[in-house]
Amino acid sequence: MFGLSPFSLILIAIIAIMLFGSDLPEVARKFGSRYREFRRSINDVQQQFREIQRETSDALKVDTSDDHRRAELDDEEEDEPQAPRFTPPS
């Protein structure tokens, strides 16, 4: 979990108990609520960014399906390039 060994987690728990003592449940509750608020605000920003991105892509969308089909046909019709044959000097 988070790249920490079990020993490190136990050590962090002991230090937290020594620092906060009986207030540890309240501190953990406050930390949890602040973390939820933070994640909610990050998700809101991400959602707004996606909406702006979607609107921009819809506004810039150009029908290029014919161009793609032509390019595919041109690629299929092209023959392999052929180099001139080497003829050694006499």
Residue frames as qw, qx, qy, qz and C-alpha x, y, z in Angstrom:
[[0.000, 0.890, 0.456, 0.000, 0.00, 0.00, 0.00],
 [0.054, 0.995, -0.087, -0.011, 1.58, 3.28, -1.18],
 [0.660, 0.528, -0.425, 0.324, 4.92, 1.48, -1.49],
 [0.278, -0.640, 0.523, -0.490, 5.31, 1.27, 2.30],
 [0.440, 0.071, -0.887, 0.121, 6.31, -1.87, 4.15],
 [0.600, -0.596, -0.511, -0.157, 4.14, -3.19, 7.00],
 [0.589, -0.322, -0.343, 0.657, 6.82, -2.06, 9.46],
 [0.143, 0.139, 0.076, 0.977, 6.65, 1.50, 8.12],
 [0.405, -0.511, -0.444, -0.615, 2.84, 1.55, 8.44],
 [0.669, -0.532, -0.485, 0.186, 3.04, 0.34, 12.04],
 [0.469, -0.163, -0.186, 0.848, 5.65, 2.98, 12.83],
 [0.079, -0.310, -0.236, -0.918, 3.47, 5.72, 11.30],
 [0.559, -0.565, -0.511, -0.327, 0.46, 4.47, 13.31],
 [0.642, -0.427, -0.415, 0.483, 2.46, 4.57, 16.56],
 [0.273, -0.005, -0.029, 0.961, 3.69, 8.11, 15.85],
 [0.276, -0.442, -0.392, -0.758, 0.12, 9.23, 15.02],
 [0.634, -0.575, -0.516, -0.027, -1.17, 7.78, 18.30],
 [0.557, -0.309, -0.286, 0.716, 1.62, 9.49, 20.24],
 [0.122, 0.135, 0.130, 0.975, 0.93, 12.85, 18.55],
 [0.390, -0.319, -0.302, -0.809, -2.87, 12.91, 18.60],
 [0.101, -0.039, 0.838, -0.535, -3.76, 10.44, 21.36],
 [0.272, 0.442, 0.794, -0.315, -7.48, 10.40, 22.06],
 [0.341, 0.665, 0.030, -0.664, -8.13, 13.02, 19.36],
 [0.187, -0.234, 0.813, 0.500, -7.00, 10.60, 16.63],
 [0.300, 0.477, 0.821, 0.092, -10.55, 9.55, 15.55],
 [0.169, 0.878, 0.272, -0.355, -11.59, 13.19, 15.18],
 [0.088, -0.660, 0.482, 0.570, -8.41, 14.07, 13.27],
 [0.275, 0.013, 0.884, 0.378, -8.95, 11.08, 10.96],
 [0.278, 0.682, 0.668, -0.103, -12.58, 12.11, 10.38],
 [0.098, 0.877, -0.017, -0.470, -11.56, 15.67, 9.51],
 [0.183, -0.447, 0.697, 0.530, -8.82, 14.39, 7.22],
 [0.324, 0.281, 0.880, 0.205, -11.32, 12.10, 5.47],
 [0.255, 0.820, 0.465, -0.216, -13.85, 14.88, 4.95],
 [0.006, 0.808, -0.276, -0.520, -11.19, 17.27, 3.61],
 [0.271, -0.218, 0.826, 0.445, -9.91, 14.55, 1.28],
 [0.341, 0.529, 0.775, 0.058, -13.44, 13.93, -0.04],
 [0.168, 0.899, 0.164, -0.370, -13.92, 17.67, -0.65],
 [0.138, -0.629, 0.553, 0.528, -10.58, 17.80, -2.45],
 [0.313, 0.059, 0.884, 0.342, -11.43, 14.80, -4.68],
 [0.303, 0.718, 0.613, -0.128, -14.88, 16.25, -5.42],
 [0.108, 0.880, -0.081, -0.455, -13.37, 19.57, -6.52],
 [0.203, -0.412, 0.741, 0.490, -10.76, 17.79, -8.67],
 [0.345, 0.330, 0.862, 0.171, -13.53, 15.73, -10.32],
 [0.252, 0.845, 0.364, -0.300, -15.54, 18.91, -11.00],
 [0.005, -0.758, 0.393, 0.520, -12.54, 20.55, -12.67],
 [0.270, -0.144, 0.872, 0.382, -11.91, 17.42, -14.75],
 [0.350, 0.571, 0.742, -0.033, -15.58, 17.30, -15.80],
 [0.192, 0.888, 0.083, -0.410, -15.52, 20.96, -16.85],
 [0.122, -0.572, 0.634, 0.506, -12.34, 20.35, -18.83],
 [0.339, 0.144, 0.897, 0.246, -13.92, 17.37, -20.61],
 [0.322, 0.760, 0.530, -0.197, -17.01, 19.45, -21.48],
 [0.094, 0.848, -0.217, -0.474, -14.88, 22.25, -22.90],
 [0.229, -0.349, 0.806, 0.419, -12.81, 19.74, -24.82],
 [0.378, 0.398, 0.832, 0.076, -15.96, 18.09, -26.23],
 [0.271, 0.863, 0.280, -0.321, -17.42, 21.46, -27.26],
 [0.027, -0.738, 0.460, 0.493, -14.17, 22.46, -28.94],
 [0.280, -0.124, 0.884, 0.353, -13.86, 19.18, -30.82],
 [0.377, 0.600, 0.703, -0.061, -17.51, 19.40, -31.96],
 [0.191, 0.892, 0.046, -0.407, -16.97, 22.95, -33.19],
 [0.016, -0.669, 0.610, 0.425, -13.82, 21.99, -35.10],
 [0.625, 0.083, 0.773, 0.064, -15.15, 18.72, -36.47],
 [0.381, 0.538, -0.385, -0.645, -14.87, 18.62, -40.25],
 [0.913, 0.194, 0.315, -0.173, -16.22, 15.87, -42.46],
 [0.082, 0.682, -0.665, -0.294, -13.07, 14.32, -43.86],
 [0.784, 0.006, 0.611, -0.109, -14.46, 10.87, -44.56],
 [0.754, 0.653, 0.067, -0.024, -14.14, 11.35, -48.36],
 [0.167, 0.840, -0.510, 0.076, -10.54, 12.49, -47.99],
 [0.510, -0.423, 0.740, -0.121, -9.69, 9.40, -45.94],
 [0.842, 0.290, 0.446, -0.084, -11.31, 7.09, -48.50],
 [0.579, 0.799, -0.160, 0.016, -9.39, 8.77, -51.33],
 [0.091, -0.749, 0.648, -0.105, -6.13, 8.46, -49.43],
 [0.701, -0.169, 0.684, -0.111, -6.79, 4.76, -48.79],
 [0.812, 0.523, 0.257, -0.033, -7.55, 4.15, -52.46],
 [0.345, 0.864, -0.363, 0.046, -4.44, 6.05, -53.54],
 [0.357, -0.588, 0.719, -0.100, -2.34, 3.96, -51.18],
 [0.795, 0.079, 0.595, -0.085, -3.81, 0.72, -52.55],
 [0.714, 0.691, 0.109, -0.036, -3.33, 1.74, -56.17],
 [0.059, 0.861, -0.500, -0.069, 0.32, 2.70, -55.83],
 [0.937, 0.181, -0.270, 0.131, 2.79, 0.10, -57.04],
 [0.738, -0.534, 0.076, 0.405, 5.96, -0.65, -55.20],
 [0.163, 0.907, -0.308, -0.238, 8.71, 1.75, -56.21],
 [0.942, 0.147, 0.151, 0.261, 11.19, 0.12, -58.51],
 [0.262, -0.784, 0.368, 0.426, 14.82, 1.08, -58.66],
 [0.645, 0.634, -0.374, -0.205, 16.75, 0.81, -61.94],
 [0.982, -0.111, 0.049, 0.144, 18.70, -2.40, -62.30],
 [0.291, -0.786, 0.462, 0.290, 22.41, -2.27, -61.79],
 [0.890, 0.438, 0.001, 0.129, 24.45, -3.17, -64.81],
 [0.622, -0.566, 0.251, 0.479, 28.14, -3.53, -64.17],
 [0.279, 0.813, -0.327, -0.393, 30.43, -1.72, -66.57],
 [0.952, 0.305, -0.005, 0.037, 31.91, -3.84, -69.33]]
